[in-house]
Amino acid sequence: MYRMRLWSVRHAALLERVYGTFNPVVVRGLRGLRGVMGSRIDRPVTAIERAAKGFMFDCKMCGDCQLSRTGMSCPMNCPKTLRNGPCGGVRENGMCEVKPAMRCVWAEAWAGAERMQNGDTIKEVSFAVDTRLKGTSSWLRMAKDD
């Protein structure tokens, strides 16, 4: 998982283009499916999202995905679950103070954001994660909100 997470950050520009192309299609499709099937699609869609994003980004299914804003680096992989930037304990070599064998999630996020066309969105402050959403699909939430 960790290797794939690092690959995703290195290829953030490509993944941003893929996301920009397919996200509107997926959201429209889910909106249509929800109209026909109701909440019966929630469980299978959540399982597909968990598998896909878990493999690509080591997603923790927080229900409020920030990948497109954080250089394709999931902030929930931070041992301290910081959502708006690194803690004061990032080592000089960019490694995490809590897990010294792991590169800081936010050092990776900044590297990924630099590769992205809309990388400046990393500078926007995010609200704390709503823990009530944990385990839910952010895809379905986008389909409901739009």
C-alpha positions in Angstrom: 0.0 0.0 0.0 2.7 2.4 1.0 4.5 2.1 -2.4 1.3 2.7 -4.3 0.6 5.7 -2.1 4.0 7.2 -3.1 3.3 6.3 -6.7 0.0 8.2 -6.6 1.8 11.3 -5.3 4.5 11.1 -8.0 1.8 10.8 -10.6 -0.5 13.4 -9.1 -0.8 15.4 -12.4 -2.1 12.3 -14.2 -4.5 11.4 -11.5 -5.8 15.0 -11.4 -6.6 14.8 -15.1 -8.3 11.4 -14.6 -10.3 12.7 -11.6 -11.3 15.8 -13.6 -12.5 13.7 -16.5 -14.3 10.9 -14.7 -15.6 12.5 -11.5 -18.5 14.4 -13.1 -19.4 11.2 -15.0 -19.3 9.1 -11.8 -21.3 11.6 -9.8 -24.0 11.8 -12.5 -24.1 8.0 -12.8 -24.4 7.6 -9.0 -27.1 10.2 -8.9 -29.1 8.3 -11.5 -28.6 4.9 -9.8 -29.7 6.4 -6.5 -32.8 7.7 -8.2 -33.6 4.2 -9.4 -32.3 2.0 -6.6 -32.4 4.3 -3.6 -30.0 3.5 -0.7 -29.6 -0.1 -1.9 -26.5 1.0 -3.9 -24.8 2.5 -0.8 -23.2 -0.7 0.4 -21.8 -1.9 -3.0 -20.6 1.6 -4.0 -18.9 2.0 -0.6 -17.2 -1.4 -1.1 -15.9 -0.4 -4.5 -14.7 2.9 -3.3 -12.9 1.3 -0.3 -11.1 -1.2 -2.6 -10.1 1.3 -5.3 -9.0 4.2 -3.1 -7.6 1.8 -0.5 -5.3 0.3 -3.1 -4.3 3.6 -4.8 -4.1 6.0 -1.8 -4.2 3.8 1.3 -7.6 5.5 1.9 -9.0 5.4 5.4 -12.6 6.1 4.3 -13.1 9.2 6.3 -16.2 10.1 4.2 -14.7 13.6 3.3 -12.1 12.9 0.7 -9.4 15.6 0.2 -7.2 13.8 -2.3 -7.8 16.3 -5.1 -6.7 19.1 -2.7 -3.8 17.4 -1.1 -1.6 16.3 -3.9 -3.2 12.8 -4.0 -1.8 12.2 -0.5 -4.5 11.2 2.0 -4.1 13.3 5.1 -5.8 10.6 7.1 -2.6 8.5 6.8 -0.9 11.0 9.1 -0.6 9.2 12.5 -1.9 12.4 14.1 -4.7 12.7 11.4 -3.8 16.3 10.7 -5.9 17.8 7.9 -4.3 21.2 7.3 -0.5 20.6 7.2 2.4 19.0 8.9 3.0 19.0 12.6 6.0 20.5 14.2 7.7 17.1 14.4 8.5 16.6 10.7 12.2 15.6 10.6 14.6 17.5 8.4 14.7 14.6 5.9 10.9 14.8 5.6 10.2 11.7 7.6 7.4 11.4 10.2 8.3 11.8 13.9 5.7 9.1 14.9 6.6 6.6 12.2 10.3 7.3 11.3 10.2 4.8 8.4 7.3 6.7 6.8 7.7 9.9 4.8 5.5 12.7 6.3 2.1 12.6 4.6 2.2 16.4 4.3 5.7 16.5 2.8 4.3 14.1 0.1 1.1 16.2 -0.2 3.1 19.4 -1.0 5.3 17.4 -3.5 2.1 16.1 -5.2 0.4 19.5 -5.2 3.4 21.1 -7.0 2.8 18.6 -9.8 -0.9 19.4 -10.2 -2.5 22.1 -12.2 -4.8 23.1 -9.4 -2.2 22.4 -6.7 -2.8 25.8 -5.0 -5.9 24.3 -3.4 -3.6 22.7 -0.8 -3.4 26.2 0.7 -7.1 26.3 1.5 -8.0 25.5 5.1 -10.1 22.3 5.5 -12.5 21.8 8.3 -11.8 19.0 10.8 -13.0 15.7 9.6 -16.6 14.8 10.7 -16.0 11.5 12.4 -19.7 10.6 11.9 -18.9 10.1 8.2 -16.1 7.5 8.8 -16.7 4.4 6.7 -19.1 6.1 4.3 -18.6 6.9 0.6 -17.5 10.3 -0.3 -18.5 9.5 -3.9 -22.1 9.0 -2.7 -21.9 12.2 -0.6 -20.8 14.2 -3.7 -23.7 12.7 -5.7 -26.1 13.8 -3.0 -24.7 17.3 -2.6 -24.3 18.4 -6.2 
